[in-house]
Amino acid sequence: MDVGSSMPSTTAVARRSRIAIVATHFGRSPIWLPAFLLSCRENPHVRWLIYTDIDVPDRVPGNVEITPMTLEEFNQRCSDALGAKMEVRRASLPKISDFKPAYGVIFADELRPFEFWAYSELDIIWGAIDRFITDRLLDEHDLVSSRHFELGGHFTLFRNNERMNRLFEIMPDAIASMSHPHHFRLDEREFTNRLLALAADPAARDCPRLYWDHPDLTMSAQYQRGLPDGPGGNLWWCRGRTYDAEGNELMYLHFHKLKNHMKTINFRYEDRPATFLLNRSGVYRRTGSVQRG
């Protein structure tokens, strides 16, 4: 536990809508994990619930809870919660994303204290979440996506109630699709299509209040593919805020098209640099202000 984390007081928490971000990860420990944890630490009003079979680091921020879980235990948990046999195999781990829309049911006990929960991933460096997800926005919406008229597997947030936790059931045969070995990308493609249809139906009275009519809050896959090698391709985290290569602030950096090239990180979580950059080769501690381009 990170005894140095600046967790908010009970009074401060009571004034805020409380958010939990759920992520599952099975396999190798990401080399960028120290940077991920550092970026979580700078969002003390948000709590991360991570279920994984990697070795738990000795020190983690006070707002990050890492629960050891094997893939077999995950399968059993999904089976018990959803009432059907679920079996994600080690050779097809991307299949796990099909279960994300049901995390409000699968992890209902752990999520009970929170007003909102989101599904997400670990290939992320978080910026200042509350600069984008404000209390007013939460008061006025039931679902928030980081993408423009699409749901993001890296961040889609739900009001924590029975209706929203079972919203995935608008997908026909959702549980049957989850139990099938094929990866359907339910968390993004199919769920998005069903919500678009529901929102466009003038007769629908049960459409949730959606917040997705905005520019993307993170980088697109196309943007990442177009990044050059060298300084012009650097992405930045600086004092709790994240920036793309042009210096535009984003809610977070989702670097899924860069991560397979990353070879190194030159700091530990305990080092807590004020600034670091990431690119195709790795994550690097830097000093000074954010450099553009």
NORSUL-V134565 format. One line per field, one symbol per residue. ss: DSSP state (@ for helix, = for strand, . for the rest). phi: phi as a letter, one per 30 degrees, with the letter a starting at -180 (. if undefined). burial: 1 if it has 24 or more other C-alpha atoms within 12 Angstrom, else 0. A space follows every 10 residues. Layout:
BEGIN
ss->???
phi->???
burial->???
END
This chain:
BEGIN
ss->.........@ @@@@....== =====..... ..@@@@@@@@ @....===== ==........ ...=====.. @@@@@@@@@@ @@.......@ @@@@@@@@@@ @@@@@@.@@@ @....===== ...===..@@ @...@@@@@@ ..===.=..= .=..=====. .@@@@.@@@@ ...@@@@@@. .....@@@@@ @@@@@@@@@@ .........= =......... @@@@@..... @@@.====.. ===.....== .===....@@ @..==...@@ @...=====. .=====.... ...
phi->.ddcdcddde dddddcdccc ccbbabkddd ddeededddd edbddccccc cacdddddbb ddcccccdad ddddeddddd dciadcbdce dbdeeeddce ecddcdcedd dedcdbbbca bcdbcdcded dccdeddddc bcbbcdcdhb ccddabcbdd bddddcdedd dehedddddd dddchddcdd deeddddddd ddddccdddc cacadecbdd dddddddddj edcdcbcbhi bcbddciddb dacccdccdd cdcabcaced dhddbbbbad dlbbdbcjdd cci
burial->0000100000 0000011111 1111110001 1111111111 1111111111 1110011011 1111111010 1001101110 0100011100 0001111111 1111111101 1001111111 1111111111 0110000100 1111111011 1111111111 0001111111 1001111110 1011111101 1101110000 0000000111 1100011111 0001001000 0011111111 1111100011 1111110110 0000111111 0111111111 1111110001 100
END
